[in-house]
C-alpha cells in the first residue's frame, strides 16, 4: 500500500511540473523486455521462465520510482505494464494506480484507459471476483483451453467497452480461441 501512495504522490508532483520532462529510456527498455516475454502465441507463454525476469523488472522499476525518475505519462504507463504482470494484489493495485495517473496526464490517449480497465479486471480476478471489462483469460482446468474469466455483465456495457478501445464481450469470448 505504501507503493500506491508513493505512485500517487509522484503523479501529482509530475502534473504540477512546469517544464515537460523526457520519457525515461531505461524504463522503456525494461517495459520492452517485459512485452517481448509475452510476444507470440499465448499457448507458448511459459510463466515459470518469465516469473523471475518479471520480479527483477519490478525491482528495477521500484528503484527508478524511488529516485523520482518516473515523470511522464509514458513512464507511468510503462511502469504500470511491468507491475500488471506482478504476483500479488499489491502489484496489481500499483499497476492500476500508475496507469490511472498516465491516463489523467494524457486523457486523449486510449491506451492508458484500456490498460486501466485491464488492471482493474486483473485485480478483481486476483481477488476471486468477476471482472468488469472482459480483458482477462484463464486456462480451463477441465478442457485445458483458454476462456474468458467470469464477467459481471451488469458492471459495464458493451458501448462503454468500445469507447475505451476494448472488444465487446462477444468479441472477447471469441478472442479466447486465438489463445488455444
C-alpha positions in Angstrom: 0.0 0.0 0.0 2.9 2.3 0.7 3.9 1.9 -3.0 0.5 3.0 -4.1 0.8 6.2 -2.0 4.3 6.9 -3.5 2.9 6.4 -7.0 0.1 8.8 -6.4 2.4 11.4 -4.8 4.8 11.2 -7.8 2.0 11.5 -10.2 0.6 14.6 -8.5 4.0 16.3 -8.4 4.6 15.5 -12.0 1.3 17.0 -13.0 2.3 20.3 -11.3 5.7 20.4 -13.1 6.2 23.5 -15.4 8.7 22.0 -17.9 7.7 18.8 -19.7 10.3 16.0 -18.9 11.5 13.4 -21.3 10.4 9.8 -21.0 12.8 7.5 -19.1 14.8 5.4 -21.5 15.7 2.8 -19.0 12.1 2.3 -18.2 11.3 2.0 -21.9 13.8 -0.8 -22.2 12.5 -2.6 -19.1 9.0 -2.5 -20.5 10.1 -3.6 -23.9 11.7 -6.7 -22.3 8.5 -7.3 -20.4 6.5 -7.2 -23.5 9.0 -9.3 -25.5 8.5 -12.1 -23.0 4.8 -12.0 -23.9 5.2 -11.8 -27.7 3.9 -14.7 -29.8 1.0 -17.1 -29.2 -0.4 -17.3 -25.7 -0.1 -21.0 -25.8 3.7 -20.7 -26.0 4.0 -18.4 -22.9 6.0 -20.0 -20.1 5.2 -18.3 -16.8 7.8 -20.4 -14.9 10.6 -19.0 -17.1 9.2 -15.5 -17.2 8.3 -15.0 -13.5 11.9 -14.5 -12.2 12.5 -11.9 -15.0 9.2 -10.2 -14.1 10.3 -10.0 -10.5 13.6 -8.5 -11.5 11.9 -5.9 -13.7 9.6 -4.9 -10.9 12.7 -4.3 -8.7 14.2 -2.2 -11.4 11.1 -0.1 -11.8 10.8 0.3 -8.0 14.4 1.7 -8.0 13.5 4.1 -10.7 10.4 5.2 -8.8 12.4 5.6 -5.6 14.7 8.0 -7.4 11.7 10.0 -8.6 12.5 9.3 -12.3 9.0 8.4 -13.4 7.8 11.7 -14.7 5.9 11.4 -18.0 2.6 9.8 -18.9 4.6 7.2 -20.9 6.8 6.5 -17.8 3.7 5.9 -15.7 2.2 3.7 -18.4 5.4 1.7 -18.8 5.7 1.2 -15.1 2.1 0.0 -14.9 2.7 -2.6 -17.6 5.5 -4.1 -15.7 3.5 -4.2 -12.4 0.5 -5.6 -14.3 2.4 -8.8 -14.5 3.1 -8.9 -10.8 2.4 -11.8 -8.5 0.5 -10.0 -5.7 -2.6 -8.0 -5.3 -0.4 -5.0 -4.2 1.5 -5.3 -7.6 -1.8 -5.1 -9.5 -3.1 -2.2 -7.3 0.1 -0.4 -8.0 -0.3 -1.1 -11.8 -3.8 0.3 -11.6 -2.6 3.5 -9.7 0.2 4.1 -12.2 -1.9 3.6 -15.3 -4.7 5.9 -13.8 -2.0 8.6 -13.4 -0.9 8.0 -17.0 -4.5 8.4 -18.2 -5.0 11.6 -16.2 -1.8 13.1 -17.7 -2.8 12.2 -21.3 -6.6 11.9 -21.3 -6.7 12.0 -25.1 -4.9 8.6 -25.3 -7.0 5.5 -25.3 -4.1 3.1 -24.5 -3.8 4.0 -20.8 -7.6 3.9 -20.4 -7.7 0.4 -21.8 -4.8 -0.6 -19.7 -6.6 0.7 -16.6 -9.5 -1.5 -17.5 -7.2 -4.5 -17.8 -5.5 -3.7 -14.4 -8.9 -3.3 -12.8 -10.1 -6.7 -14.2 -6.9 -8.4 -13.2 -7.3 -7.0 -9.7 -10.8 -8.3 -9.5 -9.9 -11.8 -10.8 -6.9 -11.9 -8.4 -9.4 -11.3 -5.5 -11.7 -14.1 -6.8 -14.3 -11.7 -8.1 -15.8 -11.4 -11.6 -14.1 -8.9 -13.9 -16.0 -6.0 -15.4 -14.4 -5.3 -18.8 -13.6 -8.8 -20.1 -9.9 -8.4 -20.5 -8.7 -11.4 -18.5 -8.5 -15.0 -19.7 -7.8 -18.2 -17.9 -6.9 -21.8 -18.8 -9.8 -24.1 -18.1 -8.8 -27.0 -15.8 -11.3 -29.3 -17.4 -10.6 -28.6 -21.1 -7.1 -27.2 -21.0 -8.2 -24.4 -23.3 -8.2 -20.6 -22.6 -11.5 -19.0 -21.9 -12.7 -15.6 -20.8 -12.6 -15.3 -17.0 -16.1 -14.8 -15.4 -17.5 -11.3 -16.1 -20.0 -9.2 -14.1 -22.1 -8.4 -17.2 -24.1 -5.7 -15.3 -21.0 -3.6 -14.4 -20.1 -2.2 -17.8 -21.9 -2.1 -21.1 -20.5 -3.1 -24.5 -20.8 0.6 -25.6 -18.6 1.6 -22.7 -16.1 -1.1 -23.6 -16.0 0.1 -27.2 -15.5 3.7 -26.1 -12.4 2.5 -24.1 -10.9 0.7 -27.1 -11.9 -2.7 -25.8 -13.8 -5.5 -27.5 -17.4 -6.3 -26.7 -18.0 -9.4 -24.5 -19.0 -11.4 -27.5 -15.7 -10.4 -29.3 -13.7 -11.1 -26.1 -15.2 -14.6 -25.8 -14.4 -15.2 -29.5 -10.8 -13.9 -28.9 -10.2 -16.8 -26.4 -10.0 -19.1 -29.4 -6.8 -17.3 -30.6 -5.1 -18.4 -27.4 -5.7 -22.1 -28.0 
